[in-house]
Each structure stands twice: as structure tokens, then as C-alpha cells.
């Protein structure tokens, strides 16, 4: 039995086309986790998201956060398996936190956390917010077209990992 449902949505408006692929699941049946990709020296541990998923036994995955190449380290806070990396900056443009505490995941704004959430076993600081509390919210004024990845949840315990075509 599969606990993940897969959805593909295509939207066309004039010359603009957008495709979004989602892996949707319930937190009651699946576990979210943050995986640190830092390897030895300035090398990533995994060559790709697909390699990381195979190595960790993941059914679905989404890249997240941003990394400096030299030294290879996260921009913003990353905590995986209780081990912190990077530097927490609640005032940066990365205003969202994926937080896992007590086995439950949440998306929370950095405004709720003037300091890093100490009770969390996993944290990923990222952004920008796209939708929050049912309203679009973004300060992303970049015009670069690129595939986008995202994590979302509803008001209950349903989550989705998604990737879009370049937009």
C-alpha cells in the first residue's frame, strides 16, 4: 500500500505554461525529515537528490535551503538529527522554518523565533513564503525562470512536497 499520492497539475495561460508535481501524504502515515548534505571538506555527501533519497530510503524528497559552495555550508540554519549547521538569521529574506519536534513537523515564520528553536530535532530555514494562512505572500522579486521546489501543508496533518517547471 502506498502512503503517498502523486499529482501532476498543468496550467496554461497564453504562452505561459506551468507544470507542478506533488507528492502528498499524511503525517500519520509518513515521516518528514531534514537530511544534511554536507560531506567531507567542501564536497556534498550526496551527488543529487535522487542519491540522497536512495541512501536514506525516502519515498519522496525536495531540496531545500541554500548553500555556500566554498566552504560547503548552509546559508541560514539547518539542524539534522539534532546537529546544527549554518547560522540562524531571523531577519534574513529566508523567513520560513520547517521545524520537526517530538516527531511532528510544522512550518513557522522566523518572527516566532528570535533565537533558534532549541527543542527541535530538525530545522531548515528557507524561503520565501509563497502562501501563508490562505493568502499569497512573497517578497521574491527575482525574474529568473527556474524550477522551484516547495513544502506545504494544510490545516490538518496533510503535507505535500512539490516541484514546478521553470517559472
JOGIHU-V984351 format. One record per residue. N is the residue number from 1. PSI is psi in whole degrees, 0 to 359 (none if undefined). Layout:
# JOGIHU-V984351
n:psi
N:PSI
N:PSI
This chain:
# JOGIHU-V984351
n:psi
1:134
2:131
3:356
4:131
5:140
6:136
7:141
8:128
9:131
10:135
11:133
12:131
13:103
14:236
15:348
16:132
17:139
18:133
19:131
20:129
21:131
22:141
23:112
24:142
25:164
26:140
27:342
28:335
29:342
30:159
31:132
32:143
33:158
34:130
35:125
36:131
37:10
38:127
39:208
40:136
41:223
42:28
43:140
44:151
45:320
46:139
47:335
48:170
49:320
50:318
51:318
52:318
53:315
54:316
55:329
56:357
57:24
58:146
59:327
60:156
61:163
62:130
63:154
64:159
65:182
66:148
67:142
68:145
69:320
70:107
71:152
72:103
73:156
74:148
75:123
76:186
77:138
78:127
79:121
80:128
81:39
82:359
83:116
84:149
85:158
86:186
87:129
88:127
89:94
90:348
91:4
92:176
93:345
94:88
95:10
96:148
97:127
98:117
99:133
100:121
101:135
102:29
103:0
104:140
105:153
106:152
107:122
108:148
109:151
110:339
111:338
112:351
113:87
114:336
115:162
116:141
117:110
118:337
119:356
120:141
121:337
122:140
123:141
124:117
125:126
126:186
127:183
128:166
129:142
130:315
131:135
132:131
133:40
134:4
135:143
136:142
137:111
138:144
139:18
140:103
141:13
142:143
143:1
144:127
145:126
146:156
147:145
148:140
149:153
150:161
151:138
152:163
153:160
154:190
155:351
156:234
157:27
158:132
159:159
160:138
161:134
162:158
163:141
164:160
165:169
166:131
167:none
